[in-house]
Amino acid sequence: MTTLLASLLLLAYPLIVYFGLGLVEPRWLAVPLVAVALLRAWRQRDRVWLVVAAGTLVLAVAGLLANAAWPLKLYPLLINAVLLAVFAASLYSPQSVIERLARRMEPDFPPEGVGYTRKVTQVWCGFFLFNGSLSLLTALWGDAATWALYNGLISYLLMGVLFAGEWLVRRRVRAGRNHA
């Protein structure tokens, strides 16, 4: 339950920052971010979430010391950078991230699916690069409303479109494989 709550708070983070900036100093917005990141790292005990927690601490301390919003706005960039690193690194291992996920859902994963999952992993790498770049642009040069709109809504919609698009392509690939 706490993992779900932490996940929801992190998803809502851009909106919390946007509305919070009108109510409190930026330094106080760093506190809940650190608490949620540490909670998630402690609950999951995964290297990736430990890296995210460490990066979050750096951003939060910068926000706290400078009493500035810009370090807090870099959190979505941090997430995209970590995910890009994880997905890209998996391309150099025997199984890509997407292949590992596919094998969990489908234990009898066909050998011809390996190439497809590598391509999907590459597409996700491109997405994280694109999304992280726009996140950085909105953090540094956009106003708070633009930053919150992109990082709290548009980026999630783009991710949903990519998920849905990949699902449709996968169905078509499977249908073609089953008819061949």
C-alpha positions in Angstrom: 0.0 0.0 0.0 2.8 2.4 0.8 4.5 1.6 -2.5 1.3 2.5 -4.3 0.9 5.7 -2.4 4.5 6.6 -3.1 4.0 5.9 -6.8 0.9 8.1 -6.9 2.7 10.9 -5.1 5.6 10.7 -7.5 3.3 10.7 -10.5 1.5 13.8 -9.1 4.8 15.5 -8.3 4.7 18.1 -11.1 1.2 19.2 -9.9 2.3 19.2 -6.3 5.2 21.5 -7.2 3.1 23.7 -9.4 0.4 24.3 -6.8 2.9 24.2 -3.9 5.0 27.0 -5.3 2.1 29.4 -4.8 1.8 28.4 -1.1 5.2 27.7 0.3 8.9 28.4 -0.4 10.6 25.9 -2.8 12.7 24.5 0.0 9.6 23.0 1.7 8.7 21.2 -1.5 11.9 19.3 -1.3 11.0 17.5 1.9 8.1 15.4 0.6 10.1 14.5 -2.5 12.9 13.2 -0.5 10.6 11.3 1.9 8.8 9.6 -1.0 12.0 8.7 -2.9 13.6 7.3 0.2 10.5 5.3 1.1 10.4 3.8 -2.4 14.1 3.0 -2.4 13.8 1.4 1.1 10.7 -0.6 0.1 12.0 -1.8 -3.3 15.7 -2.1 -2.4 16.5 -2.2 -6.0 19.7 -0.5 -7.4 17.8 1.6 -9.8 15.6 3.1 -7.0 18.7 3.6 -4.9 20.2 5.6 -7.7 17.0 7.6 -8.1 16.9 8.2 -4.3 20.5 9.5 -4.4 19.8 11.8 -7.4 16.7 13.0 -5.7 18.6 13.8 -2.5 21.1 15.9 -4.6 18.2 17.8 -6.2 16.4 18.3 -3.0 19.5 19.5 -1.1 20.2 22.0 -4.0 16.6 23.1 -3.8 16.8 23.4 0.0 20.0 25.3 0.1 19.2 27.7 -2.8 15.5 27.9 -1.9 14.9 27.6 -5.6 12.4 25.7 -7.7 14.6 24.8 -10.6 16.4 21.8 -8.9 13.0 20.4 -7.9 11.9 20.7 -11.5 14.7 18.5 -12.6 13.2 15.4 -11.0 11.4 14.3 -14.2 14.7 14.6 -16.0 16.4 12.4 -13.4 13.7 9.7 -13.9 14.1 9.8 -17.7 17.9 9.7 -17.5 17.8 6.7 -15.1 15.3 4.8 -17.3 17.3 5.7 -20.4 20.4 4.3 -18.8 18.6 1.1 -17.7 17.0 0.4 -21.1 20.2 1.3 -23.0 22.4 -0.8 -20.8 20.1 -3.7 -21.3 20.8 -3.6 -25.1 24.3 -4.8 -24.2 23.1 -7.7 -22.1 21.7 -11.1 -23.3 18.1 -9.9 -22.6 16.8 -6.4 -23.1 14.4 -4.9 -20.5 11.5 -5.5 -22.8 12.5 -9.1 -23.5 12.7 -9.7 -19.7 9.2 -8.2 -19.3 7.9 -10.3 -22.2 9.3 -13.5 -20.8 7.5 -12.9 -17.5 4.2 -12.6 -19.3 4.9 -15.3 -21.8 7.2 -18.1 -20.4 7.3 -19.8 -23.9 8.7 -16.7 -25.5 9.5 -17.4 -29.2 13.1 -16.9 -30.4 11.9 -14.7 -33.2 10.6 -12.3 -30.6 14.1 -11.4 -29.4 14.8 -9.0 -32.3 11.4 -7.4 -31.9 11.9 -6.8 -28.2 15.3 -5.2 -28.9 13.7 -2.8 -31.3 11.0 -1.9 -28.8 13.7 -1.3 -26.2 15.5 1.0 -28.6 12.2 2.9 -29.2 11.8 3.3 -25.5 15.4 4.6 -25.3 14.5 7.2 -27.9 11.4 8.1 -26.0 13.3 8.6 -22.7 15.8 10.8 -24.6 13.1 12.9 -26.2 11.0 13.1 -23.0 14.0 13.9 -20.8 15.1 16.7 -23.2 11.6 18.3 -23.2 11.5 18.0 -19.5 14.8 19.8 -19.2 13.7 22.5 -21.6 10.5 23.1 -19.6 12.4 23.1 -16.3 15.0 25.6 -17.4 13.1 27.9 -19.8 9.4 27.3 -19.3 7.3 28.9 -16.7 5.8 26.7 -13.8 2.5 26.1 -15.7 4.3 24.9 -18.8 6.6 22.7 -16.8 3.7 21.2 -14.8 1.5 20.7 -18.0 4.3 18.9 -19.8 5.7 16.8 -17.0 2.4 16.2 -15.2 0.1 15.5 -18.2 1.6 15.6 -21.7 4.6 13.3 -21.0 2.2 10.7 -19.4 -0.1 10.9 -22.5 2.9 10.4 -24.8 3.9 7.4 -22.8 0.4 6.0 -23.0 0.4 6.6 -26.8 3.7 4.7 -27.1 2.4 1.8 -24.9 -0.8 1.6 -26.9 1.0 1.9 -30.3 3.4 -0.9 -29.3 0.6 -3.1 -28.1 -1.2 -2.7 -31.5 2.0 -3.4 -33.4 2.7 -6.4 -31.2 -0.7 -7.8 -32.0 -0.2 -7.4 -35.7 3.3 -9.0 -35.5 1.8 -12.0 -33.5 -1.1 -12.3 -36.0 1.4 -12.4 -38.9 3.5 -15.0 -37.1 0.5 -17.2 -36.3 -0.7 -17.1 -40.0 2.8 -17.8 -41.4 
